[in-house]
Amino acid sequence: MSPVDIDGSTRIYAVFGDPVKQVQTPRLINPIFAAAGCNLVAAPFHVTPSTLTATWAVFRQLSNIAGIGVTVPHKVAAARLCDSLTDAARQVGAVNSIQRHADGSMHGAQFDGIGFVQGLASARFRLKGAEILLLGAGGAGRAIAHALAAEAPARVMVMDRDPESVAFTVDLINRVAGEGIARKAGRDAGRAAVWINATPVGLKPGDEFPVELAALTPDTLVADIASLSRETELLARARELGCTTSDGNDMLNAQISLIAGFAAGHEAGSPLA
């Protein structure tokens, strides 16, 4: 079955985002559904924060909805709307994939963290013992923070416009790591050996990165998950310097089979072969 063979029995995996033009999940996941013989198709839906709750209520009632994938800015809000969560999603307080059960209940999971660290591939070892700047304490940032805590960094400096989100993420890292390795980012944030952008900064022309890009060196590891369909200013500068880089496609590709399995009704962590 190809991704375009849609009939009356086809189930839909919706992907909510605002913006949504940059979303790559349907392109990547539909061939996986087709190869596995699943009559399941992913499609993007432009859902704004003000319409999320109402849209969620409608999709809860539709029996041909298999689940919902969520991207910026809905990962934290969607977790609050779920009826149940996996352990990782509960600790992080954010989801990026939701199963809709037959009774309309919604079960949320979080794969961004494992996707991020696995997406670094051979550069993953550079997290151990490193000073890390994490820009973003929203849904994706929290998931990445949760995963970073298991990679034994020396320090994680968290930056976000929302002080409560920073406090939550710092506490999450320190709790998972079992020691006080995380703190709010200060003026010395640019010295970090690893820079991670887990915000939408860079998606729109004219976005200004909140840390001086002049602080980058060729030895900096730069990961920008905002970059999916185009290069951000941060990644462009990093690549000019010869830095090792990772973008949002690396994270997404690393987790897409897990998302596919979850969307098809499998337990979280079971890929769709």
C-alpha positions in Angstrom: 0.0 0.0 0.0 1.4 3.4 -1.0 0.9 6.5 1.1 -1.7 7.8 -1.4 -4.0 4.7 -1.3 -6.6 6.2 1.0 -9.9 4.5 1.4 -12.8 4.5 3.9 -10.8 2.3 6.3 -7.7 4.5 6.4 -6.8 5.9 9.8 -5.2 9.3 10.2 -2.1 10.3 12.3 -2.5 14.0 12.6 0.4 16.3 13.1 -0.4 19.6 15.0 1.9 22.6 14.8 2.1 26.4 14.5 3.8 26.9 12.2 3.3 23.7 10.3 5.0 24.2 6.9 8.3 23.0 8.2 6.9 19.7 9.5 8.7 16.7 8.0 6.9 13.8 9.9 4.4 13.0 7.1 7.1 12.8 4.5 9.2 10.4 6.6 6.6 8.3 8.3 4.1 7.6 5.5 6.6 5.4 3.6 7.2 3.4 6.9 3.4 2.9 7.3 3.2 1.8 3.6 6.1 -0.6 3.9 4.6 -2.2 6.9 1.2 -2.6 5.2 -0.6 -0.3 7.6 -3.6 1.5 6.3 -2.5 4.6 8.1 -1.6 8.0 6.8 0.0 11.0 8.5 -1.2 14.5 7.6 -0.3 18.0 8.9 -2.8 20.3 10.6 -2.2 24.0 11.3 -3.4 24.3 14.9 -2.7 27.5 16.9 -2.4 27.6 20.7 -5.8 29.3 20.9 -7.5 26.5 19.0 -5.6 23.5 20.4 -8.1 22.5 23.1 -11.1 22.8 20.8 -9.3 20.9 18.0 -8.2 18.2 20.5 -11.8 17.7 21.7 -12.9 17.1 18.1 -10.2 14.7 17.2 -10.8 12.7 20.4 -14.3 12.0 19.0 -13.2 10.8 15.5 -12.8 7.0 15.5 -10.5 7.0 12.4 -7.9 9.1 14.2 -5.0 6.8 15.2 -3.2 9.5 17.1 -1.6 12.9 17.1 1.9 14.1 16.7 2.7 17.5 18.1 5.5 20.0 17.4 6.1 23.6 18.4 4.5 25.1 20.4 2.1 22.4 21.7 4.3 19.7 23.4 3.7 20.9 27.0 0.0 21.9 26.5 -0.7 18.5 24.8 0.7 16.6 27.7 -1.8 18.3 30.0 -4.6 17.3 27.7 -3.6 13.6 27.7 -5.5 11.1 29.8 -2.3 9.1 30.5 1.4 9.4 29.8 4.5 7.2 29.5 7.0 7.5 32.3 9.4 9.7 30.2 6.5 12.0 29.1 5.4 12.3 32.7 8.8 13.3 34.0 9.4 15.7 31.1 5.9 17.2 31.2 5.7 17.2 27.5 4.7 14.8 24.6 5.5 14.6 20.9 3.3 11.6 20.0 -0.1 10.5 21.2 -2.1 7.3 20.7 -5.9 7.6 20.5 -7.5 4.6 22.0 -10.8 3.1 20.9 -12.7 4.8 23.7 -11.3 8.2 22.7 -8.7 8.5 25.5 -5.4 9.9 24.6 -2.1 8.3 25.7 1.0 10.5 25.3 4.7 9.6 24.8 8.0 11.4 24.4 10.6 10.4 21.9 12.5 13.7 21.4 15.1 13.0 24.0 16.2 9.6 22.7 15.9 10.9 19.2 18.2 13.8 19.9 21.1 11.8 21.5 20.9 9.0 19.0 20.7 11.6 16.2 24.1 12.9 17.2 25.6 9.6 16.0 29.4 9.5 16.4 29.3 13.0 18.1 27.3 11.7 21.0 30.4 10.9 23.0 31.2 14.7 23.2 28.3 15.2 25.6 30.2 13.4 28.4 32.1 15.8 30.6 31.1 18.8 28.5 29.7 22.2 29.4 26.4 22.4 27.5 24.3 25.4 26.6 20.6 24.4 26.2 18.5 27.1 24.6 14.8 26.3 25.2 13.0 24.8 28.1 9.7 24.0 26.3 8.6 20.6 25.3 11.5 19.6 23.1 14.0 21.3 25.4 12.8 19.4 28.4 12.9 16.1 26.6 16.5 16.8 25.5 17.4 17.9 29.0 16.0 14.6 30.3 18.2 12.7 27.9 21.3 14.9 28.5 21.2 14.1 32.2 21.9 10.4 31.4 25.0 11.4 29.2 27.1 12.6 32.2 27.8 16.2 31.1 29.9 18.4 33.5 27.3 21.2 33.4 24.1 22.2 31.6 23.3 25.9 31.3 19.6 26.4 30.5 18.2 29.5 28.8 14.6 30.4 28.1 12.4 33.5 28.2 10.1 31.8 30.8 11.8 31.6 34.3 9.4 28.9 35.5 10.3 26.7 32.5 14.0 27.3 33.3 13.5 26.3 36.9 11.6 23.2 35.9 14.2 22.1 33.5 17.1 22.7 35.8 15.4 20.7 38.5 14.6 17.9 36.0 18.3 17.6 35.0 19.6 17.6 38.5 17.0 15.1 39.7 17.7 12.6 36.9 21.5 13.1 37.2 21.4 12.8 40.9 23.6 15.9 41.3 23.6 19.7 40.8 25.0 19.8 37.3 22.4 22.2 35.8 21.8 26.0 36.4 20.3 28.9 34.7 22.5 30.2 31.9 24.4 33.4 32.6 26.6 35.8 30.7 29.3 33.0 30.3 26.9 30.8 28.3 28.9 31.3 25.1 31.8 29.4 26.5 30.0 26.1 26.3 31.5 23.4 24.2 28.1 22.2 23.1 25.3 24.5 21.9 21.8 23.1 21.5 19.0 25.2 20.1 15.6 23.6 21.1 13.5 26.6 20.2 11.8 27.9 17.0 14.5 30.7 16.9 15.8 30.6 13.3 12.6 29.5 11.6 11.7 33.1 10.7 14.0 35.5 8.8 15.4 38.1 11.1 15.3 35.9 14.2 18.1 37.0 16.5 20.0 34.3 18.4 20.2 35.3 22.1 23.9 34.4 22.5 26.6 36.1 20.4 27.5 33.8 17.5 31.0 35.3 17.7 31.6 33.0 20.7 31.4 29.9 18.5 34.8 28.2 17.8 35.6 25.4 15.3 35.6 23.0 18.3 32.0 23.7 19.3 29.4 21.0 18.7 26.3 22.8 17.5 22.8 21.1 17.3 19.9 23.2 16.1 16.6 21.2 16.0 14.8 24.2 14.6 16.5 23.5 11.3 14.4 21.0 9.2 13.6 22.3 5.7 16.2 25.1 5.7 19.4 26.2 7.4 19.2 28.6 10.3 21.7 31.4 10.9 23.2 29.4 13.8 23.9 26.4 11.7 25.1 28.4 8.8 27.7 30.2 11.0 28.7 26.9 12.7 29.3 25.2 9.3 31.3 28.2 8.1 33.6 27.6 11.1 33.9 23.9 10.4 32.0 22.9 13.6 30.4 19.5 14.0 26.7 20.1 13.5 23.4 18.3 13.8 19.9 19.5 12.7 16.3 18.7 13.4 16.3 16.0 10.7 18.9 14.0 12.6 16.7 14.0 15.7 13.6 13.2 13.7 15.2 10.4 11.6 16.5 8.8 14.8 13.0 8.6 16.4 10.7 8.2 13.4 10.4 4.4 13.5 9.5 4.6 17.2 6.9 7.2 16.4 5.5 5.0 13.6 5.2 2.1 16.0 3.4 4.1 18.6 1.1 5.6 16.0 0.2 2.1 14.8 -0.8 1.1 18.3 2.4 -0.5 19.6 3.8 0.1 23.1 6.2 3.1 23.4 9.7 2.1 22.4 8.6 -0.5 19.8 9.6 0.4 16.3 7.4 -0.3 13.3 9.5 -2.7 11.2 
